[in-house]
Amino acid sequence: MLEENFVTGDSLIHRLDPRARAVVCILFAIVVALSSRFASLLPALMVSFVLVWLAGLPIRLVFSRLLIVNGFVLLLWLFLPFTVTGEVLFRIGPLAITRQGVLFAAQITIKANAIMLSLIALLATMSVFTLGGAMGHLHVPGKIVHLVYFTYRYIQVMHQEYYRLISAMKIRGFHPGNNIHTYKTYAYLVGMLLVKSYDRAERIRAAMLCRAFRGTFYNLSEFSMGSFDVLVMGFMLLAIAGIGALEWVL
């Protein structure tokens, strides 16, 4: 199964009702994604760091997750300062770096890190099945909940299938290189993964129908929203409202 490094713990965030965490995380992500002023984005980033601190998560693991996101953000820094028109700050040969391009890249960087940190603190601290149960209680369409369950369950299966095919290629003396044979081999590998995933999906569907599956996963977990959950959720909603006020009111 996929690793769930942040699930275990007894922090304030871990004790919070999963439904409250899901609602707060969605609202926070929406507000941050729609914001554009640094007066609201910087406090949002601070709030996300506070959430990670309240969750008591290991900093090294958190930043290892951020490295993946910032790897894509780095690509934006290689293009946006040169492609967005505006006031020229300085030139590198024929290329001009604009003030608007730098600000745009900085906005995306802060947004990506703030949203990612909130996802880690609020959603990654619960198991996938707990998240699916919370989504069901929040009346998220059942097909989306099923998609979350099946993606979590079978992505690891297909990952194992991929390594099995890679091992079979190596046993047959395959050595990748910059040639047509390598490109064809990897194309066949991708094609076999698609075929095997489709075949497995059909077999799983048939097995579930044989077990009288009618499109409903029955969730045995029960959630209870206590006064503690309401209080903490209220503070979080106030923080989100404050970010929104900095963006659209003040």
JOJO-V60931 format. One record per residue. N is the residue number from 0. PHI is phi in whole degrees, 0 to 359 (* if undefined). Layout:
# JOJO-V60931
N	PHI
N	PHI
This chain:
# JOJO-V60931
0	*
1	291
2	288
3	237
4	287
5	254
6	288
7	283
8	157
9	228
10	279
11	300
12	292
13	297
14	278
15	288
16	303
17	303
18	295
19	295
20	297
21	296
22	296
23	298
24	296
25	296
26	296
27	299
28	297
29	295
30	297
31	293
32	296
33	273
34	279
35	222
36	268
37	293
38	296
39	255
40	290
41	294
42	299
43	297
44	295
45	296
46	298
47	294
48	294
49	297
50	298
51	296
52	295
53	295
54	281
55	63
56	274
57	294
58	298
59	298
60	293
61	297
62	289
63	294
64	290
65	292
66	299
67	296
68	295
69	288
70	296
71	287
72	297
73	301
74	298
75	294
76	294
77	280
78	240
79	301
80	301
81	264
82	253
83	278
84	286
85	159
86	289
87	281
88	275
89	198
90	240
91	240
92	64
93	278
94	266
95	245
96	265
97	260
98	296
99	295
100	294
101	295
102	295
103	297
104	295
105	294
106	299
107	297
108	299
109	294
110	300
111	299
112	289
113	295
114	293
115	296
116	296
117	293
118	297
119	296
120	289
121	261
122	257
123	290
124	274
125	235
126	291
127	298
128	289
129	294
130	298
131	298
132	296
133	296
134	298
135	296
136	293
137	272
138	64
139	290
140	310
141	301
142	295
143	291
144	298
145	299
146	298
147	297
148	299
149	290
150	298
151	297
152	288
153	254
154	294
155	290
156	299
157	291
158	294
159	294
160	296
161	299
162	292
163	295
164	292
165	298
166	297
167	297
168	295
169	293
170	298
171	275
172	84
173	283
174	231
175	294
176	204
177	270
178	211
179	297
180	300
181	295
182	298
183	295
184	296
185	292
186	296
187	297
188	298
189	298
190	298
191	294
192	297
193	296
194	296
195	293
196	293
197	295
198	296
199	294
200	299
201	294
202	292
203	294
204	299
205	296
206	294
207	290
208	294
209	295
210	263
211	65
212	290
213	239
214	87
215	227
216	262
217	273
218	266
219	271
220	281
221	243
222	250
223	226
224	264
225	267
226	295
227	299
228	296
229	296
230	295
231	296
232	298
233	298
234	297
235	294
236	294
237	296
238	296
239	294
240	297
241	296
242	297
243	296
244	293
245	297
246	276
247	245
248	251
249	283
